[in-house]
Amino acid sequence: MGDKNNLRETMRNVRQAYRFLGGFNESLKDVVQLVMDEFAGLSYYHWTPRPFGILSRSMNPMSKSGWDALPYFNFSLLYLPDEAIARRFARQGDWMFEICVELDSDFAAHDGSASSAPLRFDAVEDAESMISLVAWRCDVAVGDGPNWYNTWINALEYGEVGTLNEAVISTGDKFTSYYVQENFEKLGSEKPIREFSKIARKEFLSELDVEPNSRFD
């Protein structure tokens, strides 16, 4: 790690970075709450860091990637209408809402895996931090229908922003997704966050005919 003076500076930077991240993660919670104010008919269902798993207490963290210790780096929050949560399985007409956070666009450019080395990334000034609001509508449910989380994992193809994207998973179930996206740099206060959320809600209704507490059939 270098000589004593360099190590002292390195550890100072580490402490500063963790404190900054802790504060920023708290602000992320505020952003999510403001978004969900516009989707009040939905309830929390699941979350997942992407593309990694969640470290449990039974896992040896020393055997995992350093990225696994940064779950807010890239993650998704999933929400469903209450009746869909109670059923656990998707049926035709159900829909799921996703808040997708990608804090460094250059991560995906370097294959988005645990082997992605930060030192290979481009300058931070050349990357972007994005938030996407995604609606997933179930068009065809085979049998009892798929578990929503497994659906999300298997149909994880967002396509182009602002367009309808169809996905057929291995069970034969079919879904249509639509999402809007914004740069975090444009969401520095409550007003633009609420406006962004209202745009998403309006476009979900227009493109997919879904809104909180609604079914399209």
C-alpha positions, 0 to 999 in steps of 0.5 A: 500500500506504499510508504507510511505517509502515502498510507496515512493519506490513503486511510484518510481518504478511505474514512472520508469516502465512507462518511460521504457514502453514508451521508449520500445513502441517507439522501438516496432514501429521501429520493426514494420516498419522494418518488413513492409519494407519487406511487402511494398505492404500491407497497415494497416487495423486494430489493436487489443489488445488481449484479451481485448478491446480498452478503449474509452473516453466514458468508465470509466477506473476505471471499467475496468481491469488494463491490459486494460491500457497496450494495447501493452502488447499483441496485433496484427496489421493487414495488407491487399493488397490495393484492399482488403481494398477497398472491405472490404470483403474477397474473394477467393485468398485474404490474410491478414498479421498479426504481433502478439506481445506477451510480456509475455508468462506466461500471456497465461499460467494464462488463458490470461484474465483480472483476470490474477494477475501478482503476480501469474505469474512465475519469469520473467526470466522463461517467453519469449517475442515473435513476430509472423508473420502470413499469412491468406489466404481465400480459400472459401468465402461464398456470398459476403465474410466475413469482414476481421476483423470478419474473424480474430476474428472468426478464431483465431486459430494459430495452430503449428508454421511452419505448415499449419492451416485450419480454418472454421468459422460459415459462412462457409468461409474457411481460411488457416494460416501459421506463423513464430515466433521469440524471441524478445531477438534475434531481437536486431538490424536491421539486424536480424529483416530484416532477420526474415521478409525475412524468413517469406515472403519466407515461405508465398510464399512457403507454401501459394503462397502469397506475397505482391501485389499478389493473388494465383488464 
